[in-house]
């Protein structure tokens, strides 16, 4: 079972884990309604957020 991390912990490690800024990770997780997630879940959420169409 994969460890779960708080959104703030994931955002603090945003560059090495996701290749993006802490703000992007924070907003992506907040919009997904996640206060905590595994690294795998967070990567999927952040990727979907970054690929989203801007309106």
C-alpha positions as CSV (number, residue, x, y, z in Angstrom):
1,X,0.0,0.0,0.0
2,X,1.3,3.4,-1.0
3,X,1.7,6.1,1.6
4,X,-0.7,9.1,1.7
5,X,0.7,12.6,2.1
6,X,-1.0,15.9,2.9
7,X,-1.5,18.3,0.0
8,X,1.0,20.7,1.6
9,X,3.6,18.0,1.7
10,X,3.0,17.1,-2.0
11,X,3.1,20.8,-2.9
12,X,6.4,21.2,-1.1
13,X,8.0,18.5,-3.3
14,X,6.3,19.6,-6.5
15,X,9.3,20.2,-8.6
16,X,11.0,16.7,-8.2
17,X,7.7,14.8,-8.1
18,X,5.6,16.7,-10.7
19,X,8.0,19.0,-12.5
20,X,5.8,22.0,-11.7
21,X,5.2,24.7,-9.1
22,X,3.8,24.3,-5.6
23,X,0.8,26.5,-6.6
24,X,-0.2,24.2,-9.5
25,X,-0.2,21.2,-7.2
26,X,-2.1,23.0,-4.5
27,X,-4.8,24.2,-6.8
28,X,-5.1,20.9,-8.7
29,X,-5.6,18.9,-5.4
30,X,-8.0,21.5,-4.0
31,X,-10.2,21.4,-7.1
32,X,-10.2,17.6,-7.0
33,X,-11.4,17.9,-3.4
34,X,-8.3,16.2,-2.0
35,X,-6.6,17.2,1.3
36,X,-4.4,14.1,1.1
37,X,-3.3,11.7,-1.7
38,X,-0.8,9.2,-2.6
39,X,2.0,10.3,-5.0
40,X,0.4,8.2,-7.8
41,X,-3.1,9.8,-7.2
42,X,-1.5,13.3,-7.1
43,X,0.4,12.7,-10.3
44,X,-2.8,11.8,-12.1
45,X,-4.7,14.8,-10.7
46,X,-1.9,17.2,-11.5
47,X,-1.5,15.8,-15.1
48,X,-5.3,16.1,-15.7
49,X,-5.3,19.7,-14.3
50,X,-2.4,20.7,-16.6
51,X,-4.1,19.1,-19.7
52,X,-7.4,20.8,-19.0
53,X,-8.7,23.2,-21.6
54,X,-8.5,26.9,-20.6
55,X,-11.7,28.8,-21.1
